[in-house]
Amino acid sequence: MPPAQSFDEPEGLSGHGWAVFGLASVTVVTGLGVLAHLYLGSLSRFMADSYCHAAVTLRLGSIGMVISEYNRWSGRFSADWVDGALGAYVGPWIAPWWSPLLLILWLVALGLIAFQFSRGVYARYRLWMTVLVPLLVLFVTLDNTPIIGQTVYWTTGLNNYGIPLILFTFFLAFLKWREQRPLRGWTAAGLLLFSFVLNLIIGGFSETIVIVQCATLALGAAYFGLLGSREQKRQILPLLLAALLGAALALLIVAAAPGNKVRQSFSPPPPDLLTLGLYVLTFTKQVVLSTLAKEPLNIIGLPAVAALVGANLARKDGWLLNSPQAVLRTVLWVPVVTLALMAVAVTPAAYATSTIPNERNMLVVMYVLTIGLTVWGYAVGQLYRQLRADALQTPSERRGLLLAMAVVVAVFAANTLRTAQVTVNNREIYVNYARGWDQNHATILAARQSGATSAVITLLANPFGLEEPQADPGHWVSACYSDYYGITVTTPPAAQ
């Protein structure tokens, strides 16, 4: 009688060795891709709206600034507080460090989730999966996101959309960690309060964030309430409900801001409910099709890589594998839930502007899409293994499947490496801007220290697509610079 198979012995898709090699290659190239973004993020500087928020904070204080923006422009109370406090009390020097720091924290948050779910893969691969999955998810999210300079490198853009995504990812990791830990006594009260407050803060960063957050938490609460085990209903459901309450309160606060009417005045009137639904469906389709057209290799390659993990590295008793019904449910429902959350994400823009979300908002949409593709690909790989499809195929069919998977993963890895190279090749325009900004900053500080009431700085070509100070002191960026530094800041008049 043959010995029983150990749960730590690989028994997946034929060609296990090449799959491991392919996944190792993907780990390296996605790591290089993320490093390229860390590098370019370090060349960012304090710009545009960052000066405006910091100047108002210096004049009114953090709370006064939030109240002013709430009445004047938007209800993003968390984003306005962070952005204003960062510039006013920390200073422009933080800008080159901010994007790399937050991207690293994003990797840590994703790593915490990946580590907890990696209990479902062979022990020898757990640490590796804790590295591969965060790199893969973050790289594809960033690569699919348009105008990444404004969304990820610029402090204000990252404060509005990146910070809440990072915090929410940490919260999801916290929920997974609490899954096997009972809620008792004062600890329970503290954790419920923590879940409520954290999600209240997260929801205050943007309209797109808060509505996706509410939808995600509501889906989670419904799932655990209807299908969760008794332990999950006792240990996870209360935390989810507390979080949902905090997010719902944030949504009410953001939606009630008087400043929303000011912004709304620059757009068409909000559509009726039926028209809004048609807009949402149309815009969601446009986002999916445009992303597929722009980054087809990411859309195909990401789930293929995840499927390799599910088919080759998952333990026989790992996540989903011990339940064929769970595997099939996941394969069928993840695309539906992903598309639904993407539709939710485009709803605020559809309502407020009757247009597709602006490109800064797309970081949220692309993160939802990337997470969905990753989970779906992993589930497909596990379904393949669950059905023992590898054993049922003829040798020629197995070789054909292996060749197809090898080609997909190889092309994805090559494209990722090319993207990293292209990203780094753009460094010169960012380096030149950083040098010019540093010189302008020094010029302004020297003029202020000498007692001058004005300073003329060089007009720079902004590689992030943001406006720079102009010769007209009344230009909004010039005015924000002037308010922040305390002297009039302009650029030389345009040559006649």
N, C-alpha and C positions, 0 to 999 in steps of 0.2 A: 504493500500500500504506500503510495507516494506521500511524502511529508506535506503537511498543510502549508499553504502559501502564507507567508508573513505579510502583514499589512505594510511593512516597510520595504517590500521587494517589488520593484516596478513590474507591472503587468498591464501595459496599455497598448496603444497603437503599435503595429509592427514598425520597426525603424526607430525605436526608442532613442538610440544613440544619436542619430542625426537630428531628432527633435530637440534633444538637449543642446546640441551644438548650435542649432538654429536659434533657440531661445537665448543662449549665451551671446550670440552675435547681436540679437535685438537689444539685449541689456546694454551692451557696449555702445551701440550707435544711438540709442535713445538717451543714454547718459551724456554722450557728446552733444546731442541736440539741446538738452536742458542746460548744459554748461555754456553753450553759445548764448542762450537767453540770459543766463546769469551774468555773463560778461557784458553784453550790450546793455543790460539793465543797470550795470555799474557806471555806465557812461551817461545816464540820465541826470538831469539837473532840475532845480526848482523852476516851475514855468506857469505862466498864464493864470488859471483860476486858483492855483495854489497860493499865489501872492495875494489875490483878492480875499480869500478866506483867512489867511494869516493876518492881513492888515485889519480886517474887521474884528478879529479876535483880540488883537493888541488894543484896539480902541474900546471894545465893549466887553471883553472877557469871553470865556468859552460859552457860558450859558447865554450871555447876551447875543453872541454871534449866532447860536443855534436858533434863538427866538427870532432874530432878525431875518435869517434865511427862511425860517418856517412861515413867516408872514409875507416875505418878499418874493420867494422863488419856489421852494420845495419843502416837503416834509421829511427829508432824509436826515433825521436828527442825529443818528449815529455817525454817518459819513461826514456831516458838517462839523461835528465836534472833533472827530479824529483829524480831519484835514486842517481845520483851523488851529488846533492845539499843536499839531506836528510842526507847522511853520512858525507859529508865534513863540512857542516855548522850547522847541528843540532847535529849529533853525534850518536854513537851506542846506547845511552840510550833510543832513541825513539823506537827501535825495539819492546820491549814488549808492547808498547802502540799503535803501528801503526795498527796492524790487528784489535784489538777491536774497535779502533776509526773509521776505515773505514767501518767495518761491521755495526756499529751503524749508520753511515752516509748513508749506503746502505738502511738500514731499514727506515730511514727518507725519502729518495728519493722515495722508494716504497710506503711509507705511504702517501706522498703528492699526488701521482697518485690515490691510493686507496680512499683517502678522497674525491677527486673530483668526482670519479665515484660512490662513496657511496651515492651520492644524489639520486641514483636510488633504494636504499633500504629504508626500513622503518626508520623513524627518530630515533626510539629508538635503532636501531642497527648501526647507522652510525659510531660512535666512535669505536665500537667493530670491525667492518669491516676494519677500518683504522689500526687496530692492527693485526687482523687475517691474512689478505691477505699478508702483508709484511713478517710476520713470516713464513707463509706457503711457499711463493715463495723462500725466502732466504734459508730456511732449505732444501727444496728439491733440489735447485741448488747446495748447498754445499754437500749434501749427495750423489748426483749423480756424483760429480766431483772427478776423480781419483787424487792420490797424492796431497791431499788437503794441506799437510804440505808445499809443494813447491809453490802451487798456491795461497793459502789464508793466511797462517801463516807467510811465509817468505816475507820480505819487498819487495825484487826485483820482485818476482813473482806477488805479489799483485799490485805493481806499474805498471807492464806491462799489466795486464788483469783486475784487479779489479777496479782501479781508473777510467779508461775510461768507464766501464760499469756503475759505479756510476754516473759519470758526465752525461752520455747519458740519464740515467734514470731521473736525475734532469731536463735535457733539455726537455724530453717528458712531465714531469709534468708542466714545464713552458709553453709548447705549449697548453696543456689542459687548463691551467689557462687563457691564452690569447684568448681562443676561443670566448669569448663573449665581448672582449674589442677591439674597433677599433684602427687601426694604423693611427696616425695623426702626421704631422709636424715633429719636431725634435725628438720626442719620437719614431716615426716610424724609423727614420734613426738610432737612437741609438740601438733599438732592433734588427734591421737588421744587424748592425755591430756586436752586441753581439752574434747573432746566427751564423754568419760567423766565428768569431774568436774562439768561444767556440768549434765549431765542427772542426775547423782546429787543435786546440790543442788536442781534443779527438782522432782525426785520427792519430796523431803522436805517439800513444802509442804502436801500433803493427799492423802488416800486417793483422792479422785476424780481429782485431777490425775495421780497416778503411774500409775494403771491406764489412763487415756486416753493418756498419754504412751507407755507400753509398747506399747499396741496400735497407735498411729500409727507408731512407729519400726519395729515388726515388719512392718507392712504396707509401709512404705517399703523396708525391707531385702528383703522378698520380691519386691516389684515390680522393683527394680533388679537383684536377683540373677537373676530369671527373664527379664525383658524389657528390661533396660538394655543400652546399648551397651557395647562393650569399655572405652571411656574411663570411662563412668559406673561400671562395676564396679571399676575401678582407683581412681577418685578420690572417689566418693560412698559406695559400699558400705562400705568400711572405717570411714568416719566414722559411718555409720549403725549399724554393728555395735558400735562403741565406745560410742556414745550409748545403744544398747539395753542394753548391759551395765551402764552406770551407772544407768539407769532401773530395771533389774531388781534391782540391789543395793539401790536406794532402796526398792523395793517390799518386799523382804525385811525391811529394817530397820523400815519403817513397820508391816508386818503383825506383826512379832515383839514389838512394844511391850507390856510388861505392863499398861500403862494401858488398852489396848484392852478388857481383861477388866472393868475398872472401868466403863467406858462401856457395855459390853455388858450389864452387870447391870441397867441401866435400861430395857432393851428385851427383846422376846421372844427365845427361843433362836434361833440361826441356822437357816434352813430347810434341808431336804435339797436335793440337786442339782436334782432335777426341779422341786420347788416354787420353788427359786431361779430357774430358767429361766422358769417361768410368771410369776413376779413381774416379772422383767426385761422380758419381752414386754409385760405389762400396763402397767407403769409407763412404758415408752417410748411406747406408744400414748397414754397419758394426757397425757404431756408434749407430744407432737405435736398432739393434738387441742385441748388447752387453749391452747397457743400460737396455733394457727390461729384459735381462737374469740376470743382476747384481742387478737391483733394480725394480723388477716387482711390488712390492707393492706401490712404489712411482708413477710409471707410471699409475697404475690403481686407486690408492687412491686419488691422487691429483685432477684429473678431477671429481671424485665422490664427493669430498668435495666441489669443486667449483659449481657442479651441485646442491647440497643442498642449497647453497646460492641463486643461480638463481631461484630455484623452490619455495623456502620458504620465503626468506627475501626481494625479490625485490618488489618494488611498482608496481602497475598496470600501472602507467604511467612512469615507470623507463626506464633506458637505454635498448634499443632493444625491450622492451615489447610493446611500442606503434607502432611498425612496424613489422608485421609478416614477411615481405620480408627481413628486416634487420636481424631478428633472423635466418632465413633459410640461408641467404647468409653467415652469420658468421659461422654457423655450417659447411657449406660446404667448405668455403674458408680458414678458419684458419688452418686446417691441411695442406693444400697445401702451404700456405705462410710459415708456420713453417718449413716444410721440405725443401722448397726452400731456406730459410735463413740458415738452417743448411748446405745445400749443398754449399752455398756461403762461409760459414765459413771454410769448409774443403778445399776450392779451393787453397788458398795460399800454403798450405803444399803439396797438390797434384802436384802443378806446380813446387815448389822449390825442393822437395825431392822425389817425386813419391811415397810417403807413406802417411798413415793416420796421422793427426796432432799429435804432441807430447802431452803428457798428460796435460801439463800446458795450452795449447790452449783450452782444453776441457771445461774450465770454461765458455768461451764464448758460446760454442755450447750448454752446459747444461742450461745456462740462457735462450737462445732462446727457447729451448724445454720446459722449465718450464713455461715460459710466455705463450707459445702457448697452453699447456695443461690447464692452468688456464682459459684463455679466452674461449677456446673451451668447457670446462666443464660448465662454467657459462652460455654460450649460449645454451647448451643442456638442462640445467635446465630451462631456460627461454622458450625454445621451448616446453618442456613438459607442462609448465604452459600455454603457449599461446594456445596450442591445447586442453587445458582442459582434458588432458589424464587421470588425476586422477578421474575426474567426470565420465568418460566414462567406467572406469574399474569396474568389479564386486568387491564386498568386499573381496573375496578370492584373486583376482589378486592384489588388493591394498596391502593386508597384505603380499603377497609374495614379491612384489616390495620393501615394507618397510623393510622386513626382509633382503633381499639381500643388500639393501643400508646400513642397520645397520651393517651387517657383514663386508662389505667392509670398512666402516669408522672405525669400532672398530679394525679391523686388522691393518689398516693404523696407527691408533693412538698407538696401542700396539707396532708396529714395530718402530715407531718414538721414543717412550719411550725407547725401547731396544737399538736403535742406540745411543741415548743420553747417556745411561748408558755405552755402550761399549766405546764411545768416551772419557768419563771421566775416565774410568778404565785404559786408556792408559796414564794417566797423569804422572805416575811414571817415564817413560823413558824421558818425556819432562822435568820434574822437575830435574832429575839427570843431563840432558844436560845443563839446565839453570844454575844450581849450578856450574858445571864444567866450563862453558863458563865464568861466573862471576869471578871465581878464576883465569882463564887464563888471562882475561882482566886485572885484578888487578896485576898479575905477570908482564905482559908486561909494564904496566904503571910504576910500581915500578922500573923495570930495566932501563927504559928510564930516569926516574927521577934521578937515581943514576949515570947516565952517561955511563952505559953499552952500548955496541954496538950490543948486541944480547940477546935473551931471549929464553929459552927452556920451552915449555908449555906441558901440558898433551894432548895426542892424545885422542880425544873424539869420541864416537860412535854417529854419527849424526842421530837423529830420523826422520829428514826431507828428507833423501836420498841425501844430498849434501856432497860434498867433504870438508875435513878438512885439515889444515896445516899438512905437513909431515916432516920427518927428512931431506929430500933433500931441501935445501933452494931455488933450482931452480924450485921446484914444483909450479904450477901456483897459488895455494891458498896461499902457504907459501910466494911467491913473492908479492902477493897483500897485505897480512898482513904486510909484511916488508915495502912495499912502504907507506902504510897508517900510521903505527906507527913510521916510521923513524928509526927502528932498525931491525936487522935480527931476524926473528921469525921462529923457527923450533920446532919439537917434538923430543923426544929421539929416537935413532936408534932402529930398530926392533931387538928383542932378537934373537941371532943366535941359 
